[in-house]
Amino acid sequence: MSASEIRRHGAVAIHLGAKSGKYPDGNQVMVLGKDLRVAFDTPLVANRIGAEFDTVDLVILGHVHEDHMAGLHRLPRAGVQVHEADLRAAQSWAGLSAHYGYPPAVLAEMKAMIERDFHYVPRADATAYTHDQRWDLGGGVRIRAHHLPGHTSGHCALVVESEGVAFIGDIDLTGFGPYYGDATSSLPAFRKSLAEVARLDARIWVTSHHRSVITERSKFLADLAGFAAKIDERNETLIGYLRDGPQSLDQLAARRLLYPPGFSLPYVESAERNSIRMHLDELLAEGVVQCDGGRYALA
């Protein structure tokens, strides 16, 4: 069964997932060279593509999360490569558990969920690539990896240099904003990556989720600015909470910073705590907030 819509840019085909790849789906990028057929990630839509997907020779993962591995079960003979910082997360459940960094009870729920909903299978055969690694697919089609950590420690953009197409993964330009809720996430690294992604040599930008394909640089930069602004908006929200008086991390997490009240997935509480902790660390370093006995207050 074919995906609902395909965008083609030279050697690159983008199979749009449901609602332009809105989570839990994603957008599937495939690159066809003379010698190799390559897939960037394997979101749920990969399971609806058919023979074109099943002949993939190599999967290059821009980063490791459950929604980017949902088609790997269909490619047992294809090679799998991932940035060295995310490699263990691709190779085993133990590695993915450490990557998430959630409490054991949450991890048990996550494992059941991703096996059921994302066809999760680890890839012990996965191998590592590094920043600036290049792949030659034949016929003049070339790919380069650009390390952009923050979402995960190994998150990368994959740039099809021959076509001017940059797959920027979960720098996805959505209204939700940047996600940095896991153990290998980093808010300071994400800030740097948001500046770096604007400097990629590209004329077409493809996101894993929602925005899908952007072909105008002015729109890309405007969407990127709005996406990045969510970080400082979250700082302001936390400061607003603390105007009500000193509060613990648990109290702040219960008020929610990322997700609306009532929204529930196994990892949400952990993501809230991890993200809020990173924001508090920034505000502490800036002297905006102080901490006394585990309770945070405005300085």
Order of alpha helices (4+ residues) and beta strands (2+ residues): beta-beta-alpha-beta-beta-alpha-beta-beta-alpha-alpha-alpha-beta-beta-beta-beta-beta-alpha-beta-beta-alpha-beta-alpha-alpha-beta-beta
